[in-house]
Amino acid sequence: MTQRALSGVRVLDLTRLLPGPYAMHMLQGMGADVIKIEDTGAGDYARFLRPLPATGMGAAFTASNPGKRSLAVNLKEEAGRQVLRELAAQADVLTESFRPGVMQRLGLSYEALKAINPRLVYCSLTGYGQNGSLAHLGGHDLNYQGYAGVLPRNAEDGRASMPQTLTSDLAGGSYSCVLAIMAALLERQATGRGRYIDLSIVDSTLMFVPLDAAQVAQGRVPPAPGTDRLNGGHPCYGLYATSDGRQVTFAALEEKFWVSFCQNAGCEQLLEEDDLMDPAVATRVRVALSAIFASRTQAEWVALGEAWDVCLGPVWSAAEALAGADQRNAPVWRTVATDGEAVRVLRGGGADGACTEAALPLQGQHTREILGELGWSQGAIEALFEKGVLSEP
């Protein structure tokens, strides 16, 4: 069997919806044995949100859970909590996304499980962290982006626009969670001890405003949208419409790219403009570039951009971007096995070449299997099923 980055690492996934499950999806893609811990009631209700015909499960669930095993247990019962303690005793990582205080009240806090397994890496993934004035609040990606100062970066006419990317959930949540867990596992190799990770999605989303933060820390006001080199103030760094109503990205900031573009596009006169950040000059050059880009289709400009190598590319839809990945044989997919037609989902960052076909777990599908691995007898397992502490499909 191929050795993978996280081969032999067991992860208990007590998260639901998108940020936590997608983070654990990435760990599974690196070889971890991820056990999805669900309650015996609704379970992870992402299963039922906008179900896909091929899987019968929601898009978010399909994207985040292939290859995991599912154990359904009622943690409100002491017998159910004992099941989790026994799992934690043999686990490497536990990730939960309950509101602050829930795991403490259940007797399943980091301190409680650390006493059982000092090597456990325990990550609490929440919107606002475990402490502070916002910790008790619920929230979603839009709220987190708002608190993190990200939304004004795409302002239109001075007002923030509705984001079309789940930046906080996926980057502030999922990717930050994976990074923190991997760092803790690496630290454990040196110390022999696990650690507690309090991961606030809002705080992690602040990574997207480091330039603004540097300005604010020096008592300065960050540049408004459309006034800085990287936010629309520079004519060589922007979006331009093409003759077919599409758009291209143009980012010829370096002199060599700008000179090459002007020479190849036949607009050498623009090289005579001195300060492209001067508002009047920027406006004049932007008008000229708009006319140039409006003379050809997007596809024509993309072909020229690739030939000239001047930081010129398309504005693609997700479908077009994925088709482009297929054309260049990019290893971005993994296959989800279903009863019918196989479904492809993104592998997630860090997944290695061995990450191929996997199946989506039914709620509680592997409950008996996992408890059997812990050494439970069939009689003991059956008794908990009869009491409603465990469930299966």
C-alpha positions in Angstrom: 0.0 0.0 0.0 1.3 3.5 -0.9 2.4 5.5 2.2 0.6 8.8 2.2 1.2 11.9 4.3 -1.5 11.1 6.9 -1.5 7.3 6.6 -2.2 5.8 10.1 -3.7 9.1 11.4 -7.3 8.7 12.8 -9.5 11.8 12.8 -12.8 12.2 14.6 -15.0 14.7 12.7 -17.8 16.2 14.9 -18.4 19.1 12.4 -21.2 19.6 10.0 -22.2 21.8 7.0 -19.1 23.1 5.1 -16.1 24.6 6.9 -15.2 21.6 9.2 -16.3 18.8 6.9 -14.4 20.2 4.0 -11.3 20.5 6.2 -11.6 16.9 7.2 -12.2 16.0 3.5 -8.7 17.4 2.8 -7.2 15.4 5.6 -8.9 12.3 4.3 -7.4 13.1 0.9 -4.0 12.9 2.4 -4.6 9.4 3.8 -6.3 10.0 7.2 -9.0 7.6 8.5 -11.8 10.2 9.1 -14.7 9.0 11.2 -17.7 11.3 10.8 -19.5 11.4 14.2 -23.2 12.2 13.7 -26.1 12.3 16.1 -28.8 9.7 15.8 -31.4 12.3 14.7 -30.9 14.6 11.7 -27.2 14.0 11.5 -25.3 16.4 9.2 -28.2 18.2 7.5 -26.0 19.2 4.7 -27.0 15.8 3.4 -30.4 17.2 2.4 -29.6 20.7 1.2 -29.9 21.0 -2.6 -29.5 17.2 -3.3 -27.7 16.1 -6.4 -29.6 13.5 -8.5 -26.6 11.2 -8.8 -25.9 10.9 -5.1 -29.3 11.9 -3.5 -27.3 14.1 -1.1 -26.6 17.8 -1.0 -23.8 19.4 -3.0 -22.0 20.6 0.1 -22.2 17.1 1.7 -21.1 15.4 -1.6 -18.1 17.8 -1.9 -17.0 17.4 1.7 -17.5 13.8 2.8 -16.3 11.2 0.3 -14.1 8.5 1.8 -15.2 9.1 5.4 -16.8 6.5 7.7 -19.9 7.5 9.6 -20.8 6.5 13.2 -24.1 7.7 14.6 -24.3 8.2 18.4 -26.4 10.1 20.8 -24.0 12.2 22.9 -26.8 13.3 25.2 -26.6 9.8 26.7 -23.8 8.8 29.0 -23.3 5.6 27.1 -22.9 7.6 23.9 -20.4 9.9 25.5 -18.5 6.8 26.6 -18.3 5.6 23.0 -16.7 8.9 22.1 -14.2 8.7 24.9 -13.1 5.3 23.7 -12.8 6.6 20.2 -10.8 9.6 21.4 -8.5 7.4 23.4 -7.2 5.9 20.1 -7.6 9.0 17.9 -5.0 11.5 16.7 -7.3 14.4 15.9 -10.7 15.5 17.1 -12.5 18.5 15.4 -15.8 19.9 16.6 -17.8 22.9 15.6 -20.4 23.2 18.4 -21.0 26.5 20.0 -18.6 27.3 22.9 -19.4 25.4 26.0 -21.3 22.5 24.5 -18.4 20.0 24.7 -17.6 21.2 28.2 -21.2 20.5 29.3 -21.0 17.1 27.8 -17.9 16.3 29.7 -16.0 16.0 26.4 -13.8 19.1 26.5 -10.1 19.1 25.5 -9.1 18.8 29.2 -11.3 15.8 29.7 -10.1 14.0 26.7 -6.5 15.0 27.2 -6.6 13.1 30.4 -7.5 10.0 28.4 -5.2 10.7 25.5 -2.4 13.3 26.0 -1.4 13.0 22.3 -4.8 14.2 21.0 -4.9 17.2 18.8 -8.3 18.8 19.6 -9.6 21.6 17.3 -12.7 23.7 18.1 -13.8 25.5 14.8 -16.2 28.3 15.4 -17.2 31.6 13.9 -15.9 33.8 16.6 -13.7 31.7 18.8 -14.3 30.3 22.3 -14.0 33.6 24.2 -15.0 37.3 23.7 -18.2 39.2 23.3 -19.2 37.4 20.0 -18.4 33.8 21.1 -22.0 32.9 21.9 -23.4 34.1 18.5 -24.3 32.0 15.5 -23.2 33.0 12.1 -22.5 32.1 8.5 -19.9 33.0 5.9 -21.5 36.4 5.0 -21.3 37.4 8.7 -17.7 36.3 9.0 -16.6 38.2 5.9 -18.4 41.3 7.3 -16.7 41.2 10.7 -13.3 40.5 9.0 -13.3 43.6 6.8 -13.3 41.6 3.6 -16.5 42.8 2.0 -15.5 46.4 1.3 -12.6 45.2 -0.8 -15.1 44.5 -3.5 -17.1 47.6 -3.0 -19.2 49.1 -5.8 -19.9 52.8 -5.6 -18.8 52.8 -2.0 -21.1 50.0 -0.9 -20.0 46.4 -0.4 -21.5 43.9 -2.9 -22.8 40.4 -2.2 -19.8 38.0 -2.3 -20.1 35.0 -4.6 -17.3 33.0 -3.0 -17.4 31.4 0.5 -14.1 33.0 1.4 -14.5 32.8 5.2 -16.0 29.3 5.3 -13.4 27.7 3.0 -10.2 29.7 3.5 -10.7 31.2 6.9 -12.3 28.0 8.1 -11.4 24.9 6.1 -7.8 25.7 5.0 -6.9 27.4 8.3 -8.2 24.4 10.1 -6.1 22.0 8.1 -3.0 24.2 8.5 -3.4 24.4 12.3 -3.9 20.6 12.6 -1.0 19.7 10.4 1.2 22.1 12.5 0.0 20.5 15.7 0.7 17.0 14.4 4.2 18.1 13.4 4.7 19.6 16.8 3.6 16.4 18.4 6.3 14.5 16.7 8.8 16.6 18.7 7.0 16.9 22.0 4.9 13.8 22.2 2.0 15.9 23.2 -1.2 17.1 21.5 -2.6 20.5 21.8 -5.9 22.5 21.8 -6.7 24.7 18.8 -9.2 27.5 19.2 -9.8 28.5 15.6 -12.0 31.5 14.9 -13.2 31.8 11.3 -13.4 35.6 11.6 -9.9 35.9 13.0 -8.5 33.6 10.3 -10.3 35.5 7.6 -8.2 38.5 8.6 -5.4 36.9 6.5 -7.1 38.4 3.5 -6.4 42.0 4.6 -2.7 42.0 5.6 -1.9 45.0 3.5 -4.7 47.0 5.1 -3.6 45.7 8.5 -0.1 47.0 8.0 -1.5 50.4 7.1 -3.9 50.5 10.1 -1.1 49.5 12.5 0.8 52.6 11.4 -2.2 54.8 11.9 -2.9 55.2 8.2 -6.1 54.8 6.3 -6.0 51.9 3.7 -6.5 52.9 0.1 -10.1 53.0 -1.1 -11.2 50.5 -3.8 -10.1 51.7 -7.2 -7.3 53.9 -6.0 -4.4 51.5 -5.4 -2.2 49.5 -7.7 -3.9 46.2 -6.8 -7.5 47.2 -6.4 -8.4 48.9 -9.7 -6.3 52.1 -9.6 -3.7 51.0 -12.1 -4.8 50.6 -15.7 -2.5 47.7 -16.3 -4.2 45.7 -13.5 -7.8 45.2 -14.1 -10.7 43.6 -16.0 -11.6 44.6 -19.5 -14.6 43.8 -21.7 -14.1 42.0 -25.0 -16.0 42.2 -28.3 -18.2 39.2 -27.4 -19.4 40.6 -24.1 -16.9 38.6 -22.1 -14.0 39.8 -20.0 -10.3 39.3 -19.6 -7.9 39.8 -16.7 -4.9 42.0 -17.4 -2.1 42.3 -14.9 0.9 43.6 -16.7 2.4 45.4 -13.7 6.0 44.7 -14.4 7.6 46.8 -17.1 8.7 43.8 -19.2 5.0 42.6 -19.5 3.7 46.1 -20.2 6.3 46.8 -22.8 5.7 43.4 -24.5 2.0 43.9 -24.5 2.2 47.3 -26.1 4.6 46.2 -28.7 2.6 43.1 -29.6 -0.8 44.9 -29.5 0.5 47.8 -31.6 -0.1 50.5 -29.0 3.5 51.6 -28.3 2.3 55.1 -27.8 1.1 54.1 -24.4 4.7 53.5 -23.3 5.2 57.3 -23.5 2.8 57.7 -20.5 4.9 58.3 -17.4 3.0 57.8 -14.2 0.3 55.3 -14.7 -0.9 55.8 -11.1 -1.7 59.4 -11.8 -5.5 59.5 -11.9 -5.6 61.5 -15.2 -3.0 59.3 -16.9 -4.7 56.2 -15.5 -8.0 57.2 -16.9 -6.5 58.0 -20.3 -4.7 54.7 -20.6 -7.7 52.8 -19.3 -9.9 54.2 -22.1 -7.3 53.3 -24.7 -7.0 49.7 -23.3 -10.7 49.4 -23.2 -10.9 50.1 -26.9 -8.1 47.7 -27.7 -9.6 44.8 -25.7 -13.0 45.5 -27.3 -11.6 44.8 -30.7 -11.3 41.0 -30.2 -13.2 38.1 -28.5 -12.2 36.7 -25.2 -10.9 33.5 -26.8 -8.7 35.5 -29.2 -7.2 37.6 -26.4 -6.6 34.5 -24.3 -4.7 32.8 -27.2 -2.7 36.0 -27.7 -2.0 36.3 -24.0 -0.6 32.8 -23.8 1.6 33.4 -26.9 2.9 36.8 -25.7 3.2 35.9 -21.9 2.0 39.2 -20.7 -0.2 38.3 -17.7 -3.4 38.2 -19.8 -6.1 35.6 -19.1 -9.8 34.9 -19.1 -12.6 35.6 -16.7 -14.1 32.1 -16.6 -17.1 30.6 -15.0 -16.5 27.6 -12.6 -17.6 25.2 -15.4 -15.1 26.8 -17.8 -12.3 26.7 -15.2 -12.9 23.0 -14.5 -13.0 22.2 -18.2 -9.7 24.0 -18.5 -8.3 21.9 -15.7 -9.3 18.8 -17.6 -7.7 20.1 -20.8 -4.3 20.5 -19.0 -4.7 17.2 -17.2 -4.6 18.9 -13.8 -5.1 16.4 -10.9 -8.0 18.2 -9.3 -10.6 15.5 -9.2 -11.5 12.5 -7.2 -14.4 10.1 -8.0 -17.3 9.4 -5.7 -18.7 5.9 -6.1 -22.5 5.8 -6.2 -25.1 3.1 -7.0 -25.4 4.6 -10.5 -23.2 7.0 -12.4 -19.9 8.0 -10.7 -19.6 11.6 -9.5 -16.5 13.7 -9.5 -15.7 16.2 -6.7 -12.6 18.3 -6.1 -9.8 16.6 -4.2 -9.0 19.6 -2.0 -5.6 21.0 -1.3 -2.9 18.6 -0.3 -4.5 15.4 -1.6 -2.0 13.1 -3.2 -2.0 11.0 -6.3 -3.4 8.0 -4.4 -6.6 9.9 -3.7 -9.0 8.4 -6.2 -12.4 6.7 -5.8 -14.3 7.0 -2.5 -17.9 6.6 -1.4 -20.2 8.9 0.5 -21.2 7.5 3.9 -24.8 7.0 4.9 -25.6 8.2 8.4 -24.3 5.6 10.8 -23.3 3.3 8.1 -20.0 2.2 9.8 -21.2 2.2 13.4 -20.9 -1.5 13.9 -17.6 -1.7 12.1 -15.9 1.0 14.1 -17.1 -0.2 17.5 -16.0 -3.7 16.5 -12.5 -2.3 15.8 -12.6 -0.9 19.4 -13.1 -4.5 20.6 -16.8 -4.2 21.4 -18.8 -7.5 21.4 -21.8 -7.8 19.1 -24.0 -8.1 22.1 -22.8 -4.8 23.7 -23.2 -3.1 20.4 -26.7 -4.4 19.9 -27.7 -3.3 23.4 -26.9 0.3 22.5 -28.8 0.1 19.3 -31.8 -1.2 21.2 -31.5 1.8 23.7 -31.3 4.3 20.8 -27.8 5.3 21.7 -26.6 4.2 18.3 -28.2 4.2 14.9 -27.5 2.9 11.4 -29.2 3.2 8.0 
